[in-house]
Amino acid sequence: VVLGKYRLENSGVSQLPSGSVWQLLHVPERDSDADSVPYTTIHAFKGMEAAVVILVDVDSLDEGEGESLLYVEMSRARAQ
């Protein structure tokens, strides 16, 4: 799963070129397609886990919320 501070359409990863090897899909829209990777916001993913978590938009975290959000993001991965 890809986690970011912003909704997918406002995230830096929304600018991936079309025709990429895989496509990001917002978690509620995701299906079992092996070529899609789920994307959601940090806040929406609280309490959930994934085998692998990719963090995006971390350079834009405000200082007051930064440590808290980074902890939530990093502690969601079971493997990587």
N, CA, C and O atoms as a Tinker XYZ file with bonds, in Angstrom:
   320  protein
     1  N      0.846000   -1.175000    0.000000    73     2
     2  CA     0.000000    0.000000    0.000000    64     1     3
     3  C      0.892000    1.238000    0.000000    63     2     4     5
     4  O      1.965000    1.243000    0.603000    81     3
     5  N      0.437000    2.285000   -0.682000    73     3     6
     6  CA     1.130000    3.570000   -0.698000    64     5     7
     7  C      0.352000    4.496000    0.227000    63     6     8     9
     8  O     -0.858000    4.665000    0.074000    81     7
     9  N      1.053000    5.095000    1.187000    73     7    10
    10  CA     0.426000    6.022000    2.132000    64     9    11
    11  C      0.972000    7.425000    1.932000    63    10    12    13
    12  O      2.178000    7.614000    1.773000    81    11
    13  N      0.089000    8.399000    1.940000    73    11    14
    14  CA     0.498000    9.787000    1.805000    64    13    15
    15  C     -0.352000   10.694000    2.662000    63    14    16    17
    16  O     -1.392000   10.293000    3.185000    81    15
    17  N      0.104000   11.913000    2.797000    73    15    18
    18  CA    -0.619000   12.905000    3.598000    64    17    19
    19  C     -1.876000   13.392000    2.880000    63    18    20    21
    20  O     -2.863000   13.750000    3.522000    81    19
    21  N     -1.836000   13.405000    1.559000    73    19    22
    22  CA    -2.928000   13.976000    0.765000    64    21    23
    23  C     -3.735000   12.890000    0.051000    63    22    24    25
    24  O     -3.266000   11.763000   -0.109000    81    23
    25  N     -4.934000   13.233000   -0.370000    73    23    26
    26  CA    -5.726000   12.333000   -1.201000    64    25    27
    27  C     -4.957000   12.077000   -2.500000    63    26    28    29
    28  O     -4.117000   12.889000   -2.887000    81    27
    29  N     -5.227000   10.987000   -3.159000    73    27    30
    30  CA    -4.459000   10.584000   -4.338000    64    29    31
    31  C     -4.361000   11.681000   -5.388000    63    30    32    33
    32  O     -3.284000   11.915000   -5.936000    81    31
    33  N     -5.456000   12.348000   -5.671000    73    31    34
    34  CA    -5.429000   13.370000   -6.725000    64    33    35
    35  C     -4.559000   14.575000   -6.358000    63    34    36    37
    36  O     -4.161000   15.328000   -7.247000    81    35
    37  N     -4.256000   14.775000   -5.084000    73    35    38
    38  CA    -3.424000   15.890000   -4.644000    64    37    39
    39  C     -2.003000   15.463000   -4.272000    63    38    40    41
    40  O     -1.179000   16.303000   -3.910000    81    39
    41  N     -1.718000   14.188000   -4.359000    73    39    42
    42  CA    -0.413000   13.657000   -3.983000    64    41    43
    43  C      0.591000   13.818000   -5.118000    63    42    44    45
    44  O      0.218000   13.925000   -6.286000    81    43
    45  N      1.857000   13.832000   -4.759000    73    43    46
    46  CA     2.913000   13.886000   -5.761000    64    45    47
    47  C      2.921000   12.678000   -6.673000    63    46    48    49
    48  O      3.356000   12.777000   -7.820000    81    47
    49  N      2.448000   11.535000   -6.188000    73    47    50
    50  CA     2.432000   10.326000   -7.016000    64    49    51
    51  C      1.303000   10.326000   -8.039000    63    50    52    53
    52  O      1.251000    9.449000   -8.901000    81    51
    53  N      0.412000   11.286000   -7.955000    73    51    54
    54  CA    -0.670000   11.346000   -8.942000    64    53    55
    55  C     -0.123000   11.713000  -10.319000    63    54    56    57
    56  O     -0.821000   11.571000  -11.324000    81    55
    57  N      1.095000   12.175000  -10.366000    73    55    58
    58  CA     1.720000   12.597000  -11.624000    64    57    59
    59  C      2.493000   11.474000  -12.312000    63    58    60    61
    60  O      3.232000   11.730000  -13.263000    81    59
    61  N      2.334000   10.229000  -11.842000    73    59    62
    62  CA     2.995000    9.105000  -12.506000    64    61    63
    63  C      2.549000    9.049000  -13.957000    63    62    64    65
    64  O      1.378000    9.287000  -14.254000    81    63
    65  N      3.465000    8.740000  -14.862000    73    63    66
    66  CA     3.078000    8.697000  -16.274000    64    65    67
    67  C      2.053000    7.596000  -16.551000    63    66    68    69
    68  O      2.082000    6.530000  -15.936000    81    67
    69  N      1.159000    7.876000  -17.477000    73    67    70
    70  CA     0.184000    6.849000  -17.841000    64    69    71
    71  C      0.927000    5.705000  -18.520000    63    70    72    73
    72  O      1.968000    5.910000  -19.144000    81    71
    73  N      0.390000    4.521000  -18.393000    73    71    74
    74  CA     1.059000    3.357000  -18.955000    64    73    75
    75  C      2.145000    2.798000  -18.060000    63    74    76    77
    76  O      2.950000    1.977000  -18.500000    81    75
    77  N      2.178000    3.240000  -16.790000    73    75    78
    78  CA     3.151000    2.704000  -15.844000    64    77    79
    79  C      2.907000    1.214000  -15.653000    63    78    80    81
    80  O      1.835000    0.710000  -15.989000    81    79
    81  N      3.883000    0.519000  -15.122000    73    79    82
    82  CA     3.758000   -0.922000  -14.896000    64    81    83
    83  C      2.579000   -1.219000  -13.986000    63    82    84    85
    84  O      1.877000   -2.210000  -14.187000    81    83
    85  N      2.356000   -0.377000  -12.992000    73    83    86
    86  CA     1.222000   -0.566000  -12.100000    64    85    87
    87  C      0.486000    0.740000  -11.946000    63    86    88    89
    88  O      1.031000    1.812000  -12.206000    81    87
    89  N     -0.751000    0.640000  -11.522000    73    87    90
    90  CA    -1.614000    1.802000  -11.375000    64    89    91
    91  C     -2.007000    1.946000   -9.905000    63    90    92    93
    92  O     -2.345000    0.962000   -9.248000    81    91
    93  N     -1.962000    3.173000   -9.397000    73    91    94
    94  CA    -2.425000    3.432000   -8.037000    64    93    95
    95  C     -3.937000    3.596000   -8.038000    63    94    96    97
    96  O     -4.499000    4.283000   -8.891000    81    95
    97  N     -4.583000    2.960000   -7.078000    73    95    98
    98  CA    -6.028000    3.097000   -6.931000    64    97    99
    99  C     -6.338000    3.423000   -5.488000    63    98   100   101
   100  O     -5.772000    2.823000   -4.574000    81    99
   101  N     -7.237000    4.373000   -5.278000    73    99   102
   102  CA    -7.660000    4.717000   -3.931000    64   101   103
   103  C     -8.253000    3.468000   -3.293000    63   102   104   105
   104  O     -8.991000    2.738000   -3.955000    81   103
   105  N     -7.951000    3.204000   -2.024000    73   103   106
   106  CA    -8.323000    1.952000   -1.353000    64   105   107
   107  C     -9.782000    1.563000   -1.566000    63   106   108   109
   108  O    -10.029000    0.401000   -1.888000    81   107
   109  N    -10.768000    2.449000   -1.409000    73   107   110
   110  CA   -12.155000    2.011000   -1.615000    64   109   111
   111  C    -12.437000    1.536000   -3.047000    63   110   112   113
   112  O    -13.382000    0.780000   -3.270000    81   111
   113  N    -11.620000    1.977000   -4.021000    73   111   114
   114  CA   -11.847000    1.625000   -5.418000    64   113   115
   115  C    -11.057000    0.392000   -5.834000    63   114   116   117
   116  O    -11.268000   -0.127000   -6.930000    81   115
   117  N    -10.166000   -0.081000   -4.999000    73   115   118
   118  CA    -9.263000   -1.143000   -5.427000    64   117   119
   119  C    -10.012000   -2.459000   -5.638000    63   118   120   121
   120  O    -11.034000   -2.731000   -5.008000    81   119
   121  N     -9.474000   -3.245000   -6.531000    73   119   122
   122  CA   -10.021000   -4.569000   -6.799000    64   121   123
   123  C     -8.882000   -5.573000   -6.720000    63   122   124   125
   124  O     -7.808000   -5.245000   -6.216000    81   123
   125  N     -9.090000   -6.764000   -7.196000    73   123   126
   126  CA    -8.072000   -7.794000   -7.075000    64   125   127
   127  C     -7.089000   -7.782000   -8.239000    63   126   128   129
   128  O     -6.333000   -8.739000   -8.409000    81   127
   129  N     -7.081000   -6.738000   -9.032000    73   127   130
   130  CA    -6.172000   -6.625000  -10.169000    64   129   131
   131  C     -4.728000   -6.598000   -9.678000    63   130   132   133
   132  O     -4.356000   -5.749000   -8.868000    81   131
   133  N     -3.921000   -7.529000  -10.173000    73   131   134
   134  CA    -2.528000   -7.636000   -9.726000    64   133   135
   135  C     -1.684000   -6.456000  -10.181000    63   134   136   137
   136  O     -0.604000   -6.231000   -9.635000    81   135
   137  N     -2.148000   -5.694000  -11.171000    73   135   138
   138  CA    -1.388000   -4.556000  -11.662000    64   137   139
   139  C     -1.734000   -3.255000  -10.955000    63   138   140   141
   140  O     -1.253000   -2.194000  -11.352000    81   139
   141  N     -2.554000   -3.316000   -9.922000    73   139   142
   142  CA    -2.906000   -2.103000   -9.186000    64   141   143
   143  C     -2.326000   -2.155000   -7.776000    63   142   144   145
   144  O     -2.183000   -3.221000   -7.177000    81   143
   145  N     -1.999000   -0.980000   -7.272000    73   143   146
   146  CA    -1.448000   -0.834000   -5.925000    64   145   147
   147  C     -2.376000    0.096000   -5.151000    63   146   148   149
   148  O     -2.697000    1.184000   -5.630000    81   147
   149  N     -2.813000   -0.317000   -3.960000    73   147   150
   150  CA    -3.715000    0.545000   -3.194000    64   149   151
   151  C     -3.008000    1.789000   -2.667000    63   150   152   153
   152  O     -1.845000    1.733000   -2.269000    81   151
   153  N     -3.713000    2.894000   -2.669000    73   151   154
   154  CA    -3.232000    4.170000   -2.131000    64   153   155
   155  C     -4.284000    4.691000   -1.169000    63   154   156   157
   156  O     -5.482000    4.596000   -1.439000    81   155
   157  N     -3.841000    5.237000   -0.054000    73   155   158
   158  CA    -4.758000    5.893000    0.860000    64   157   159
   159  C     -3.995000    6.928000    1.682000    63   158   160   161
   160  O     -2.765000    6.981000    1.650000    81   159
   161  N     -4.731000    7.737000    2.408000    73   159   162
   162  CA    -4.081000    8.729000    3.262000    64   161   163
   163  C     -3.645000    8.083000    4.572000    63   162   164   165
   164  O     -4.150000    7.031000    4.965000    81   163
   165  N     -2.714000    8.724000    5.226000    73   163   166
   166  CA    -2.213000    8.251000    6.520000    64   165   167
   167  C     -3.364000    8.152000    7.511000    63   166   168   169
   168  O     -3.502000    7.154000    8.218000    81   167
   169  N     -4.185000    9.192000    7.556000    73   167   170
   170  CA    -5.287000    9.234000    8.518000    64   169   171
   171  C     -6.277000    8.097000    8.296000    63   170   172   173
   172  O     -6.759000    7.506000    9.263000    81   171
   173  N     -6.586000    7.784000    7.058000    73   171   174
   174  CA    -7.548000    6.732000    6.756000    64   173   175
   175  C     -7.000000    5.338000    7.037000    63   174   176   177
   176  O     -7.770000    4.390000    7.192000    81   175
   177  N     -5.682000    5.205000    7.103000    73   175   178
   178  CA    -5.074000    3.884000    7.272000    64   177   179
   179  C     -4.765000    3.556000    8.728000    63   178   180   181
   180  O     -4.222000    2.487000    9.008000    81   179
   181  N     -5.093000    4.440000    9.655000    73   179   182
   182  CA    -4.835000    4.169000   11.079000    64   181   183
   183  C     -5.519000    2.878000   11.488000    63   182   184   185
   184  O     -6.686000    2.652000   11.166000    81   183
   185  N     -4.782000    2.028000   12.204000    73   183   186
   186  CA    -5.310000    0.760000   12.680000    64   185   187
   187  C     -5.259000   -0.364000   11.664000    63   186   188   189
   188  O     -5.612000   -1.497000   11.991000    81   187
   189  N     -4.833000   -0.088000   10.452000    73   187   190
   190  CA    -4.751000   -1.111000    9.416000    64   189   191
   191  C     -3.292000   -1.504000    9.220000    63   190   192   193
   192  O     -2.388000   -0.827000    9.710000    81   191
   193  N     -3.066000   -2.612000    8.496000    73   191   194
   194  CA    -1.714000   -3.084000    8.217000    64   193   195
   195  C     -1.613000   -3.517000    6.765000    63   194   196   197
   196  O     -2.616000   -3.776000    6.099000    81   195
   197  N     -0.378000   -3.588000    6.294000    73   195   198
   198  CA    -0.088000   -4.125000    4.968000    64   197   199
   199  C      1.291000   -4.778000    5.033000    63   198   200   201
   200  O      2.111000   -4.420000    5.879000    81   199
   201  N      1.540000   -5.717000    4.155000    73   199   202
   202  CA     2.854000   -6.374000    4.143000    64   201   203
   203  C      3.950000   -5.361000    3.839000    63   202   204   205
   204  O      5.009000   -5.382000    4.465000    81   203
   205  N      3.701000   -4.481000    2.886000    73   203   206
   206  CA     4.678000   -3.473000    2.479000    64   205   207
   207  C      3.983000   -2.123000    2.456000    63   206   208   209
   208  O      2.865000   -2.007000    1.956000    81   207
   209  N      4.639000   -1.103000    2.994000    73   207   210
   210  CA     4.118000    0.257000    2.987000    64   209   211
   211  C      5.148000    1.167000    2.333000    63   210   212   213
   212  O      6.326000    1.144000    2.689000    81   211
   213  N      4.699000    1.963000    1.383000    73   211   214
   214  CA     5.543000    2.960000    0.732000    64   213   215
   215  C      5.047000    4.327000    1.183000    63   214   216   217
   216  O      3.867000    4.644000    1.040000    81   215
   217  N      5.945000    5.128000    1.723000    73   215   218
   218  CA     5.585000    6.455000    2.216000    64   217   219
   219  C      5.841000    7.500000    1.139000    63   218   220   221
   220  O      6.900000    7.500000    0.510000    81   219
   221  N      4.880000    8.389000    0.925000    73   219   222
   222  CA     5.048000    9.478000   -0.033000    64   221   223
   223  C      4.611000   10.787000    0.623000    63   222   224   225
   224  O      3.898000   10.779000    1.627000    81   223
   225  N      5.036000   11.891000    0.060000    73   223   226
   226  CA     4.676000   13.233000    0.531000    64   225   227
   227  C      5.194000   13.530000    1.937000    63   226   228   229
   228  O      4.645000   14.403000    2.609000    81   227
   229  N      6.225000   12.837000    2.401000    73   227   230
   230  CA     6.716000   13.067000    3.757000    64   229   231
   231  C      7.475000   14.377000    3.891000    63   230   232   233
   232  O      7.641000   14.874000    5.004000    81   231
   233  N      7.939000   14.946000    2.791000    73   231   234
   234  CA     8.648000   16.216000    2.869000    64   233   235
   235  C      7.708000   17.376000    3.172000    63   234   236   237
   236  O      8.160000   18.478000    3.485000    81   235
   237  N      6.409000   17.137000    3.080000    73   235   238
   238  CA     5.443000   18.215000    3.273000    64   237   239
   239  C      4.720000   18.137000    4.620000    63   238   240   241
   240  O      3.687000   18.781000    4.802000    81   239
   241  N      5.252000   17.359000    5.562000    73   239   242
   242  CA     4.606000   17.252000    6.864000    64   241   243
   243  C      4.922000   18.468000    7.727000    63   242   244   245
   244  O      6.071000   18.903000    7.797000    81   243
   245  N      3.904000   19.012000    8.380000    73   243   246
   246  CA     4.115000   20.114000    9.297000    64   245   247
   247  C      4.865000   19.607000   10.517000    63   246   248   249
   248  O      4.708000   18.451000   10.911000    81   247
   249  N      5.679000   20.466000   11.114000    73   247   250
   250  CA     6.514000   20.035000   12.239000    64   249   251
   251  C      5.701000   19.486000   13.401000    63   250   252   253
   252  O      6.108000   18.495000   14.008000    81   251
   253  N      4.583000   20.084000   13.727000    73   251   254
   254  CA     3.791000   19.626000   14.861000    64   253   255
   255  C      3.190000   18.244000   14.675000    63   254   256   257
   256  O      3.105000   17.468000   15.627000    81   255
   257  N      2.776000   17.934000   13.468000    73   255   258
   258  CA     2.152000   16.644000   13.216000    64   257   259
   259  C      3.116000   15.620000   12.637000    63   258   260   261
   260  O      2.777000   14.439000   12.555000    81   259
   261  N      4.278000   16.031000   12.244000    73   259   262
   262  CA     5.214000   15.183000   11.526000    64   261   263
   263  C      5.571000   13.876000   12.202000    63   262   264   265
   264  O      5.441000   12.814000   11.593000    81   263
   265  N      6.018000   13.928000   13.447000    73   263   266
   266  CA     6.435000   12.711000   14.142000    64   265   267
   267  C      5.266000   11.750000   14.334000    63   266   268   269
   268  O      5.425000   10.541000   14.161000    81   267
   269  N      4.129000   12.259000   14.678000    73   267   270
   270  CA     2.956000   11.422000   14.891000    64   269   271
   271  C      2.542000   10.708000   13.607000    63   270   272   273
   272  O      2.291000    9.502000   13.618000    81   271
   273  N      2.471000   11.444000   12.508000    73   271   274
   274  CA     2.070000   10.842000   11.240000    64   273   275
   275  C      3.111000    9.868000   10.724000    63   274   276   277
   276  O      2.762000    8.816000   10.189000    81   275
   277  N      4.384000   10.202000   10.877000    73   275   278
   278  CA     5.425000    9.274000   10.438000    64   277   279
   279  C      5.367000    7.973000   11.224000    63   278   280   281
   280  O      5.575000    6.899000   10.659000    81   279
   281  N      5.090000    8.055000   12.514000    73   279   282
   282  CA     4.963000    6.837000   13.319000    64   281   283
   283  C      3.811000    5.979000   12.811000    63   282   284   285
   284  O      3.957000    4.765000   12.670000    81   283
   285  N      2.672000    6.599000   12.539000    73   283   286
   286  CA     1.517000    5.864000   12.033000    64   285   287
   287  C      1.878000    5.188000   10.714000    63   286   288   289
   288  O      1.588000    4.007000   10.521000    81   287
   289  N      2.506000    5.929000    9.812000    73   287   290
   290  CA     2.882000    5.374000    8.502000    64   289   291
   291  C      3.843000    4.196000    8.664000    63   290   292   293
   292  O      3.602000    3.116000    8.125000    81   291
   293  N      4.909000    4.403000    9.393000    73   291   294
   294  CA     5.965000    3.388000    9.479000    64   293   295
   295  C      5.558000    2.171000   10.256000    63   294   296   297
   296  O      6.106000    1.093000   10.023000    81   295
   297  N      4.619000    2.291000   11.171000    73   295   298
   298  CA     4.239000    1.145000   11.993000    64   297   299
   299  C      3.144000    0.300000   11.348000    63   298   300   301
   300  O      2.684000   -0.662000   11.963000    81   299
   301  N      2.717000    0.625000   10.141000    73   299   302
   302  CA     1.660000   -0.126000    9.457000    64   301   303
   303  C      2.205000   -1.315000    8.654000    63   302   304   305
   304  O      1.439000   -2.195000    8.262000    81   303
   305  N      3.506000   -1.348000    8.408000    73   303   306
   306  CA     4.083000   -2.414000    7.581000    64   305   307
   307  C      4.379000   -3.654000    8.417000    63   306   308   309
   308  O      4.970000   -3.559000    9.493000    81   307
   309  N      3.969000   -4.807000    7.921000    73   307   310
   310  CA     4.286000   -6.064000    8.594000    64   309   311
   311  C      5.662000   -6.575000    8.178000    63   310   312   313
   312  O      6.338000   -7.229000    8.973000    81   311
   313  N      6.089000   -6.290000    6.952000    73   311   314
   314  CA     7.363000   -6.821000    6.458000    64   313   315
   315  C      8.339000   -5.712000    6.064000    63   314   316   317
   316  O      9.476000   -5.696000    6.536000    81   315
   317  N      7.918000   -4.806000    5.221000    73   315   318
   318  CA     8.822000   -3.761000    4.725000    64   317   319
   319  C      8.137000   -2.427000    4.729000    63   318   320
   320  O      8.738000   -1.423000    4.346000    81   319
